[in-house]
Amino acid sequence: MKLQQGMVFTVMLLVLSFGLGNFMGTAQSQDTVQTRLQKLEDIESIRGLLIDYGRALDKRDYEAYGALFARDGSWRGGMGTATGPEAIGEMVAAGFSRMSPSLYEKSNHVMTSFDVDVNGDSATAWSRWTWVVVGANDKPQTERAGYYEDALTRENGAWKFKSRQAFTEINP
């Protein structure tokens, strides 16, 4: 009788341990799925930020443009260097004020080749940009082109530029 009870106890223990192991594996798998889903959502939010950057620039909405940067965010490139949303917006506004409006009134920035790497509440990104203006015979013409290197941060639940540096490769 004791042998039978011992075998029943052993079988029950095996069943419980398989069930618990299966449950733990599912919980770990769920954590992985949640982590992966969050990373994909973060990457998509950052891609949206990169696109919003071009849209704000093309609309010459300097306040919205500056708001894409973190409180201590910085920008470096052909227009200069600035830190903080307000200063960045003012720097870009000043840059456009030095250009002939005919150069940029119907221009647009084409953003491509997004490469985003997320690590918790910080991320890096690399992307290409092309500034297209109205050229001869009202045809599109590349004014400049290059790439961005970005450091990003999650600030108050939203992704912002911690630093953005523009590199110009084509400047006819």
Long-range contacts (C-beta under 8 A, 24 or more apart in sequence): 39-118, 42-118, 42-123, 42-154, 42-159, 43-116, 43-118, 45-158, 45-159, 46-114, 46-116, 46-118, 46-123, 46-125, 46-152, 46-159, 47-114, 47-116, 49-152, 49-159, 49-160, 49-161, 50-111, 50-114, 50-125, 50-127, 50-148, 50-150, 51-111, 53-111, 53-161, 53-164, 54-108, 54-109, 54-110, 54-111, 54-129, 57-92, 57-109, 58-107, 58-108, 58-109, 60-93, 60-96, 60-104, 62-89, 62-90, 62-92, 62-93, 63-89, 65-89, 65-92, 66-90, 66-92, 68-160, 68-161, 69-160, 69-161, 69-164, 70-153, 70-155, 70-160, 70-161, 70-162, 71-155, 72-162, 73-160, 73-161, 73-162, 73-163, 73-164, 74-162, 74-163, 74-164, 75-161, 75-163, 75-164, 75-165, 75-166, 76-163, 76-164, 76-165, 76-166, 77-164, 77-165, 77-166, 77-167, 77-168, 78-144, 78-166, 78-168, 102-134, 103-133, 103-143, 104-133, 105-134, 106-133, 106-134, 107-131, 107-132, 107-133, 107-134, 107-143, 108-132, 113-147, 121-153, 121-154, 122-151, 122-152, 122-153, 122-154, 122-162, 123-151, 123-152, 123-153, 123-159, 124-149, 124-150, 124-151, 124-152, 125-149, 125-150, 125-152, 126-150, 129-166, 142-170, 142-172, 143-172, 144-168, 144-170, 144-171, 144-172, 145-169, 145-170, 146-170
